[in-house]
Amino acid sequence: MQIKIEPAEHCRGALSVPGDKSISHRAIILASLTEEVVGIEGFLDAEDPRSTLVCMQALGVKIEQQGTLIRVHGAGINGLREPSTILDAGNSGTTARLLTGLLAGRPFYAVLTGDSSLRMRPMARVTEPLKRMGACIDGRESGRLLPLSIRGGGLTPLVFHSPVASAQVKSAVLLAALQAGGRTEITEPGISRDHTERMLQHFGVPLRWGKQGEIILEGPVKSLKAEQVRVPGDISSAAFFLVAGALAPAGELLIHEVGLNPTRTGLLDVLDRMGAQITILNQQENNGEPVGDILVRGGKRLVGVDITAEMIPRLIDEIPVLAVAAAFARGTTRIEGAGELRVKESDRLHVLSQELGKLGAQIEELPDGLTIQGSRAISGGSVSSHGDHRIAMALAVAGLFAEKETIIDGVESVQVSFPGFFDRLKDITR
């Protein structure tokens, strides 16, 4: 499927973005581990979270859905049942990795797979610590790739020093630790998203932190306390509109109720350094997550900055649209330590270099990053998303400020995280 993006003279208006994808996944999983009915408002009704929902249903959890409103009839940790079919995570790495951690503690057999893209993404970073805890996991390349077969149960606690700062790895071990007999400790080399920790606490799990910052969980936890969840807008989805608003020659955009978790707001820090005019309004907290409205004004040219390795975990998903911002900025932007982008839905470093280059951007691919020479002159042209939702949306933002129209192939991938994205884009540029 293709879409044509015409150059825009302004970005203005007010909008909301879909619910946070990371939080939607976790809300479904943790609500399922209670023994009561849990309401989830603002659920992201898109392909990735629906993969988690369908998998939890296959594990015996009754879930009712009316668009973005979900009612989960919790089965309790011990109420999950052996699935009669193969669990399909679709394109969702979060579904695959978090469910691997959950299934590692269940005394039954399950098989987990995904689409052709997900079957090429690394799983060893999750399966290796889970095997050390006692789970029997096998799969392609000795459990390094999907499909995985998992026979869980009888887990022992683990002192785990993660080699990467990864919320998915950390979350998988935490879900297993809920079911292990004793004290599990987790440390990371840097800060990664802490949605799982916040939501575990929201559901009554006595999580704590040690003197060295290690996460400590005493298992087993028999059941979680039922608490309602309100999912904030996804800052990774808002990112495309924030960059569009900042690059626009004129206008201002107000984005309502966006999640402002400090492990996710690296984008705002970078845009501030680039000179974007951004203001946070109406700050509050929902189920342990900070939320606020974000106002962005156009009319000011951005400047290039350095994005270093220690910043990457706080903005890993926003690198594609930040590369677009850099392409229009004055000066040079250098992105380092982003090698993780090579094992996302596409090799995002290579694809960004290739596709933004087709539009006229001066961009150099590095082993773990990009160097982008900013320019006002981006020509437009024909590009491809390579089946990657964030690449498709980033290219659409680039097309708004190109000299000529931009045609993007493969935009059906956007359904993974942001149904209705292109309609919203039209609304703010009319």
KETORKOL-601504 format. One line per field, with one value per residue (C-alpha): residue number from 0; residue in one letter; x, y, z. Coordinates in steps of 0.001 Angstrom, whole numbers. Layout:
BEGIN
seq <- [NUM | ...]
type <- [a | ...]
x <- [X | ...]
y <- [Y | ...]
z <- [Z | ...]
//
This chain:
BEGIN
seq <- [0 | 1 | 2 | 3 | 4 | 5 | 6 | 7 | 8 | 9 | 10 | 11 | 12 | 13 | 14 | 15 | 16 | 17 | 18 | 19 | 20 | 21 | 22 | 23 | 24 | 25 | 26 | 27 | 28 | 29 | 30 | 31 | 32 | 33 | 34 | 35 | 36 | 37 | 38 | 39 | 40 | 41 | 42 | 43 | 44 | 45 | 46 | 47 | 48 | 49 | 50 | 51 | 52 | 53 | 54 | 55 | 56 | 57 | 58 | 59 | 60 | 61 | 62 | 63 | 64 | 65 | 66 | 67 | 68 | 69 | 70 | 71 | 72 | 73 | 74 | 75 | 76 | 77 | 78 | 79 | 80 | 81 | 82 | 83 | 84 | 85 | 86 | 87 | 88 | 89 | 90 | 91 | 92 | 93 | 94 | 95 | 96 | 97 | 98 | 99 | 100 | 101 | 102 | 103 | 104 | 105 | 106 | 107 | 108 | 109 | 110 | 111 | 112 | 113 | 114 | 115 | 116 | 117 | 118 | 119 | 120 | 121 | 122 | 123 | 124 | 125 | 126 | 127 | 128 | 129 | 130 | 131 | 132 | 133 | 134 | 135 | 136 | 137 | 138 | 139 | 140 | 141 | 142 | 143 | 144 | 145 | 146 | 147 | 148 | 149 | 150 | 151 | 152 | 153 | 154 | 155 | 156 | 157 | 158 | 159 | 160 | 161 | 162 | 163 | 164 | 165 | 166 | 167 | 168 | 169 | 170 | 171 | 172 | 173 | 174 | 175 | 176 | 177 | 178 | 179 | 180 | 181 | 182 | 183 | 184 | 185 | 186 | 187 | 188 | 189 | 190 | 191 | 192 | 193 | 194 | 195 | 196 | 197 | 198 | 199 | 200 | 201 | 202 | 203 | 204 | 205 | 206 | 207 | 208 | 209 | 210 | 211 | 212 | 213 | 214 | 215 | 216 | 217 | 218 | 219 | 220 | 221 | 222 | 223 | 224 | 225 | 226 | 227 | 228 | 229 | 230 | 231 | 232 | 233 | 234 | 235 | 236 | 237 | 238 | 239 | 240 | 241 | 242 | 243 | 244 | 245 | 246 | 247 | 248 | 249 | 250 | 251 | 252 | 253 | 254 | 255 | 256 | 257 | 258 | 259 | 260 | 261 | 262 | 263 | 264 | 265 | 266 | 267 | 268 | 269 | 270 | 271 | 272 | 273 | 274 | 275 | 276 | 277 | 278 | 279 | 280 | 281 | 282 | 283 | 284 | 285 | 286 | 287 | 288 | 289 | 290 | 291 | 292 | 293 | 294 | 295 | 296 | 297 | 298 | 299 | 300 | 301 | 302 | 303 | 304 | 305 | 306 | 307 | 308 | 309 | 310 | 311 | 312 | 313 | 314 | 315 | 316 | 317 | 318 | 319 | 320 | 321 | 322 | 323 | 324 | 325 | 326 | 327 | 328 | 329 | 330 | 331 | 332 | 333 | 334 | 335 | 336 | 337 | 338 | 339 | 340 | 341 | 342 | 343 | 344 | 345 | 346 | 347 | 348 | 349 | 350 | 351 | 352 | 353 | 354 | 355 | 356 | 357 | 358 | 359 | 360 | 361 | 362 | 363 | 364 | 365 | 366 | 367 | 368 | 369 | 370 | 371 | 372 | 373 | 374 | 375 | 376 | 377 | 378 | 379 | 380 | 381 | 382 | 383 | 384 | 385 | 386 | 387 | 388 | 389 | 390 | 391 | 392 | 393 | 394 | 395 | 396 | 397 | 398 | 399 | 400 | 401 | 402 | 403 | 404 | 405 | 406 | 407 | 408 | 409 | 410 | 411 | 412 | 413 | 414 | 415 | 416 | 417 | 418 | 419 | 420 | 421 | 422 | 423 | 424 | 425 | 426 | 427 | 428 | 429]
type <- [m | q | i | k | i | e | p | a | e | h | c | r | g | a | l | s | v | p | g | d | k | s | i | s | h | r | a | i | i | l | a | s | l | t | e | e | v | v | g | i | e | g | f | l | d | a | e | d | p | r | s | t | l | v | c | m | q | a | l | g | v | k | i | e | q | q | g | t | l | i | r | v | h | g | a | g | i | n | g | l | r | e | p | s | t | i | l | d | a | g | n | s | g | t | t | a | r | l | l | t | g | l | l | a | g | r | p | f | y | a | v | l | t | g | d | s | s | l | r | m | r | p | m | a | r | v | t | e | p | l | k | r | m | g | a | c | i | d | g | r | e | s | g | r | l | l | p | l | s | i | r | g | g | g | l | t | p | l | v | f | h | s | p | v | a | s | a | q | v | k | s | a | v | l | l | a | a | l | q | a | g | g | r | t | e | i | t | e | p | g | i | s | r | d | h | t | e | r | m | l | q | h | f | g | v | p | l | r | w | g | k | q | g | e | i | i | l | e | g | p | v | k | s | l | k | a | e | q | v | r | v | p | g | d | i | s | s | a | a | f | f | l | v | a | g | a | l | a | p | a | g | e | l | l | i | h | e | v | g | l | n | p | t | r | t | g | l | l | d | v | l | d | r | m | g | a | q | i | t | i | l | n | q | q | e | n | n | g | e | p | v | g | d | i | l | v | r | g | g | k | r | l | v | g | v | d | i | t | a | e | m | i | p | r | l | i | d | e | i | p | v | l | a | v | a | a | a | f | a | r | g | t | t | r | i | e | g | a | g | e | l | r | v | k | e | s | d | r | l | h | v | l | s | q | e | l | g | k | l | g | a | q | i | e | e | l | p | d | g | l | t | i | q | g | s | r | a | i | s | g | g | s | v | s | s | h | g | d | h | r | i | a | m | a | l | a | v | a | g | l | f | a | e | k | e | t | i | i | d | g | v | e | s | v | q | v | s | f | p | g | f | f | d | r | l | k | d | i | t | r]
x <- [0 | 1279 | 518 | 1373 | 2586 | 2349 | 4558 | 2918 | 3081 | 2100 | 1188 | -1551 | -4375 | -4921 | -4895 | -4537 | -2321 | -3128 | -2405 | 1146 | 2123 | 4531 | 2006 | -843 | 1111 | 1998 | -1504 | -3003 | -413 | -449 | -4235 | -4475 | -2475 | -5025 | -8089 | -10652 | -11984 | -9619 | -10645 | -8058 | -8861 | -6937 | -5642 | -3784 | -6116 | -3394 | -1809 | 1046 | -973 | -3730 | -1129 | -579 | -4348 | -4980 | -2090 | -3424 | -6853 | -5201 | -3748 | -7266 | -7900 | -11308 | -10846 | -13602 | -12784 | -14747 | -12217 | -9804 | -11710 | -10691 | -12090 | -9721 | -11186 | -7981 | -7209 | -4438 | -878 | -1797 | -4961 | -3206 | -3653 | -1673 | -2577 | -4118 | -2579 | 688 | 949 | 1533 | 3226 | 2832 | 5331 | 5567 | 8926 | 7398 | 4778 | 7367 | 9912 | 7537 | 5466 | 8634 | 9361 | 5800 | 5656 | 9031 | 7337 | 4239 | 4248 | 3041 | 4175 | 3793 | 5101 | 5635 | 6231 | 5864 | 5868 | 8847 | 10378 | 10053 | 11468 | 14761 | 15032 | 17290 | 15761 | 18895 | 19164 | 15866 | 16106 | 19589 | 18741 | 15439 | 17267 | 19554 | 16423 | 15425 | 13072 | 13352 | 13458 | 14447 | 14050 | 15892 | 19621 | 19366 | 16708 | 18227 | 15402 | 11653 | 9754 | 10445 | 9164 | 8859 | 8262 | 8239 | 7869 | 10136 | 12130 | 14935 | 15873 | 18660 | 21202 | 21144 | 23498 | 21930 | 24513 | 22180 | 19901 | 16680 | 13206 | 12090 | 14897 | 14392 | 10620 | 10940 | 13145 | 10778 | 7775 | 9707 | 10849 | 7199 | 7041 | 10483 | 11112 | 13299 | 15033 | 15857 | 18119 | 18488 | 21017 | 21513 | 24409 | 22160 | 18643 | 15879 | 12109 | 10631 | 6967 | 7033 | 8401 | 5829 | 2960 | 4065 | 3945 | 531 | -688 | 665 | 3923 | 6490 | 9280 | 12244 | 15653 | 19024 | 21838 | 23503 | 20276 | 19499 | 15841 | 14808 | 11754 | 10908 | 8971 | 6754 | 3887 | 595 | -1636 | -1617 | -3985 | -6631 | -6241 | -7733 | -5367 | -5559 | -3069 | -1539 | -847 | 2302 | 5198 | 6760 | 3639 | 3545 | 7178 | 6199 | 3903 | 6377 | 9037 | 6526 | 5402 | 8972 | 9992 | 6908 | 7387 | 4386 | 1678 | 1423 | 270 | -1158 | -958 | -3158 | -2372 | 1005 | 3014 | 6032 | 7856 | 11439 | 12856 | 11035 | 11511 | 14959 | 13228 | 12106 | 15623 | 17148 | 14532 | 15121 | 18857 | 18037 | 16099 | 12534 | 9877 | 8191 | 6163 | 4719 | 1264 | -1221 | 1142 | -435 | -11 | -2045 | -1352 | 2216 | 2940 | 3494 | 1258 | 887 | -61 | 2734 | 2647 | 5055 | 5461 | 7021 | 8792 | 12288 | 15015 | 16552 | 20289 | 22273 | 23365 | 25286 | 23182 | 25513 | 25283 | 24111 | 21045 | 19915 | 17805 | 15593 | 14868 | 15582 | 12214 | 12430 | 15713 | 13957 | 12031 | 14981 | 17003 | 14354 | 14666 | 18435 | 18082 | 16412 | 18505 | 21423 | 24754 | 25702 | 23930 | 25849 | 24072 | 26222 | 25605 | 22419 | 23436 | 20238 | 18375 | 19824 | 17627 | 14276 | 11462 | 14096 | 17777 | 16764 | 20239 | 20645 | 17069 | 17198 | 20447 | 19054 | 15558 | 16321 | 19180 | 16677 | 14879 | 18096 | 19307 | 23060 | 23307 | 26128 | 25567 | 27967 | 28372 | 26307 | 24780 | 24396 | 26006 | 23562 | 24494 | 21460 | 20037 | 16922 | 16724 | 15117 | 13813 | 11111 | 10647 | 9685 | 10709 | 9880 | 9107 | 10702 | 7722 | 8693 | 5977 | 8339 | 10242 | 6957 | 5841 | 9261 | 9352 | 5882 | 7153 | 10097 | 7674 | 5777 | 8782 | 10298 | 10302 | 8101 | 5652 | 6851 | 5407 | 5871 | 5448 | 4509 | 2509 | 206 | 2920 | 1689 | -1254 | 1187 | 1250 | -767 | -4017 | -5292 | -1854 | -2200 | -5650 | -4246 | -1350 | -3795 | -5814 | -2870 | -1648 | -4942]
y <- [0 | 3468 | 6970 | 10366 | 13145 | 16717 | 19532 | 21465 | 25152 | 24741 | 22296 | 23431 | 22164 | 19837 | 16055 | 12962 | 10017 | 6340 | 4703 | 3806 | 545 | -573 | 77 | -1577 | -4839 | -4824 | -3900 | -6910 | -9332 | -8123 | -7706 | -11349 | -12351 | -10872 | -12814 | -10069 | -7980 | -5165 | -2301 | -816 | 2551 | 3943 | 553 | 790 | -996 | -1881 | -5062 | -5397 | -5135 | -7249 | -10008 | -9949 | -9905 | -12919 | -14860 | -14243 | -15438 | -18604 | -19051 | -19147 | -15499 | -14031 | -10587 | -8323 | -5459 | -2435 | -440 | 1142 | -109 | -3539 | -5718 | -8472 | -11254 | -12167 | -15867 | -15501 | -16658 | -20246 | -20079 | -19813 | -22974 | -24810 | -23400 | -25769 | -23861 | -22159 | -18657 | -16115 | -12828 | -11431 | -8617 | -7792 | -8265 | -7124 | -9877 | -12527 | -11578 | -10795 | -13928 | -16015 | -14750 | -15427 | -18903 | -19826 | -20097 | -22049 | -25847 | -26632 | -26693 | -23837 | -22921 | -19269 | -17891 | -14679 | -13343 | -13610 | -10376 | -11338 | -14804 | -13105 | -10964 | -12067 | -14000 | -15328 | -12250 | -13406 | -17183 | -17479 | -15981 | -17874 | -21139 | -20291 | -19982 | -23531 | -23133 | -25666 | -23561 | -24644 | -23242 | -22342 | -21882 | -23390 | -20943 | -17845 | -17410 | -18053 | -20355 | -21309 | -24305 | -23641 | -26081 | -23972 | -24267 | -24931 | -21716 | -20732 | -17086 | -15389 | -12612 | -11235 | -8620 | -7808 | -7199 | -4679 | -1921 | -3480 | -3133 | -6287 | -8391 | -6913 | -7420 | -11049 | -11837 | -9960 | -11934 | -15141 | -13904 | -13506 | -17296 | -18207 | -19360 | -16660 | -13344 | -12296 | -9296 | -7477 | -4841 | -3133 | -1230 | 1799 | 3097 | 1355 | 1860 | 1174 | 647 | -2922 | -1883 | 894 | -1366 | -4221 | -1790 | -542 | -4143 | -4575 | -6456 | -5550 | -4554 | -2701 | -1342 | -2086 | 304 | -234 | 325 | -3363 | -4337 | -6882 | -9128 | -11828 | -14691 | -16479 | -13985 | -15883 | -13235 | -9565 | -6983 | -5838 | -2154 | -200 | 1161 | 4311 | 4144 | 7524 | 8595 | 7056 | 9515 | 7412 | 8098 | 11747 | 12051 | 12261 | 15207 | 16894 | 16840 | 17889 | 20794 | 21844 | 21729 | 23522 | 27070 | 28166 | 27047 | 25274 | 21818 | 20702 | 16972 | 15840 | 13389 | 12069 | 9752 | 11572 | 8706 | 9979 | 6798 | 7742 | 11524 | 11583 | 12847 | 16002 | 16596 | 16284 | 18495 | 21104 | 21070 | 21373 | 24560 | 23272 | 25382 | 22845 | 23438 | 20849 | 21645 | 20050 | 17547 | 14778 | 11090 | 8026 | 4574 | 5548 | 7088 | 10871 | 12405 | 15853 | 17876 | 18916 | 22161 | 22597 | 25720 | 25998 | 28819 | 28286 | 26324 | 23512 | 22936 | 19696 | 17981 | 14929 | 12010 | 9824 | 6169 | 6772 | 8634 | 5887 | 3748 | 6794 | 7478 | 4279 | 4246 | 7946 | 7767 | 7460 | 10722 | 12441 | 11575 | 13452 | 16462 | 16346 | 16237 | 19683 | 21166 | 23557 | 21784 | 18186 | 15609 | 12534 | 9496 | 6929 | 3699 | 2834 | -597 | -2033 | -416 | -3036 | -5742 | -3934 | -4471 | -3544 | -2607 | 952 | 2448 | 1060 | 1815 | 5404 | 5999 | 4490 | 5996 | 9476 | 9509 | 8948 | 12108 | 14097 | 13973 | 13932 | 10938 | 8503 | 5078 | 4122 | 719 | 1875 | 5148 | 7878 | 11166 | 13621 | 16899 | 19136 | 20999 | 22990 | 21266 | 17819 | 17039 | 14406 | 11258 | 7596 | 5636 | 2420 | 1673 | -1802 | -3047 | -935 | 1229 | 3813 | 4201 | 4767 | 7498 | 9159 | 9307 | 10879 | 13675 | 14207 | 14408 | 17276 | 19548 | 18260 | 20415 | 17998 | 15226 | 12051 | 8617 | 6003 | 2291 | -200 | 2104 | -714 | -1390 | 1662 | -437 | -2101 | 928 | 3887 | 3233 | 6539 | 8180 | 9546 | 10976 | 12900 | 14097 | 15498 | 17215 | 19235 | 20389 | 21576]
z <- [0 | -948 | 246 | -1213 | 1116 | -140 | 1223 | 4089 | 4976 | 8622 | 11403 | 13755 | 15906 | 18851 | 18858 | 20976 | 20120 | 20726 | 24067 | 24973 | 23316 | 26046 | 28809 | 26878 | 26623 | 30314 | 31459 | 29651 | 31049 | 34656 | 34805 | 33720 | 36811 | 39216 | 40312 | 39670 | 36793 | 35770 | 33501 | 31155 | 29555 | 26585 | 25400 | 22105 | 19688 | 17198 | 15880 | 18392 | 21647 | 20100 | 19686 | 23444 | 24074 | 21830 | 23388 | 26905 | 25772 | 24494 | 27994 | 29441 | 30331 | 29500 | 27945 | 26626 | 24274 | 23120 | 21112 | 23586 | 26645 | 27930 | 30722 | 31851 | 33991 | 35801 | 36057 | 38635 | 38046 | 38844 | 36739 | 33389 | 31360 | 28720 | 25287 | 22775 | 19877 | 18974 | 20460 | 17701 | 18657 | 15146 | 14649 | 18356 | 20034 | 23317 | 23153 | 22353 | 24987 | 27851 | 27291 | 27213 | 30721 | 31888 | 30342 | 31847 | 35237 | 34213 | 34627 | 31132 | 27523 | 25047 | 21618 | 20721 | 17240 | 15216 | 11676 | 9318 | 10657 | 14326 | 13633 | 12704 | 15842 | 18733 | 21613 | 23357 | 25559 | 27099 | 26871 | 28397 | 31821 | 31865 | 31240 | 34154 | 36302 | 35310 | 32347 | 29529 | 26351 | 22880 | 19407 | 16253 | 16766 | 20270 | 21384 | 19878 | 17378 | 17235 | 17190 | 20812 | 22721 | 26442 | 29277 | 32399 | 36139 | 39115 | 38701 | 41029 | 41718 | 39833 | 40300 | 36772 | 35366 | 32009 | 29275 | 27622 | 28890 | 27643 | 29135 | 27362 | 28834 | 32312 | 32098 | 30992 | 33993 | 36345 | 35078 | 35665 | 39094 | 40158 | 39966 | 41340 | 44896 | 46373 | 45782 | 42214 | 41645 | 38306 | 37285 | 33925 | 32337 | 31811 | 32295 | 30355 | 30395 | 33817 | 32870 | 34187 | 37578 | 37927 | 36923 | 39174 | 42077 | 40901 | 41081 | 44602 | 43984 | 46700 | 44347 | 45834 | 44903 | 46482 | 47359 | 43966 | 42056 | 41640 | 41288 | 43926 | 43727 | 46278 | 44775 | 44429 | 44277 | 44430 | 42898 | 41994 | 43454 | 40998 | 40090 | 37205 | 34537 | 32443 | 29581 | 28620 | 25057 | 23616 | 23497 | 20716 | 18623 | 19690 | 18561 | 14891 | 15534 | 17862 | 15159 | 12497 | 14682 | 15417 | 11725 | 10432 | 9089 | 11169 | 13580 | 16909 | 17963 | 21305 | 22036 | 24931 | 27761 | 26667 | 28914 | 30356 | 32006 | 32510 | 30973 | 27741 | 27470 | 25879 | 22732 | 24543 | 25863 | 22385 | 20727 | 23430 | 22667 | 18958 | 19724 | 19417 | 21136 | 23424 | 26601 | 29027 | 30441 | 32886 | 34465 | 36579 | 37402 | 36369 | 37864 | 38700 | 35285 | 34799 | 32124 | 30566 | 27497 | 25116 | 23129 | 20211 | 18078 | 14627 | 12862 | 14239 | 12487 | 14513 | 14985 | 14844 | 18074 | 19260 | 20524 | 22580 | 23570 | 27142 | 25807 | 23446 | 25851 | 26592 | 22899 | 20986 | 19197 | 18354 | 16423 | 13017 | 13423 | 15119 | 12016 | 10017 | 12337 | 11852 | 8069 | 8138 | 10963 | 10573 | 11099 | 11864 | 14016 | 15183 | 16619 | 18455 | 20354 | 18480 | 17180 | 18708 | 15795 | 13459 | 15045 | 15139 | 12604 | 10030 | 10169 | 10950 | 10615 | 7114 | 6066 | 7352 | 5488 | 2308 | 2283 | 3638 | 1142 | -1660 | -519 | -735 | 2871 | 3456 | 5752 | 6482 | 8014 | 10822 | 12520 | 15501 | 14383 | 11789 | 10806 | 9253 | 7585 | 7879 | 4919 | 4073 | 692 | 858 | -2591 | -2092 | -4184 | -3865 | -774 | 1077 | 4726 | 4445 | 6441 | 9470 | 11037 | 12552 | 9282 | 7418 | 9831 | 9902 | 6106 | 6141 | 8408 | 6054 | 3145 | 4782 | 4385 | 1144 | -1986 | -3953 | -3157 | -1431 | -2197 | 543 | -148 | 2571 | 4830 | 5973 | 8573 | 10508 | 11746 | 14134 | 16435 | 15087 | 13201 | 11824 | 11710 | 8188 | 8880 | 11834 | 9700 | 7154 | 9879 | 11208 | 7791 | 6273]
//
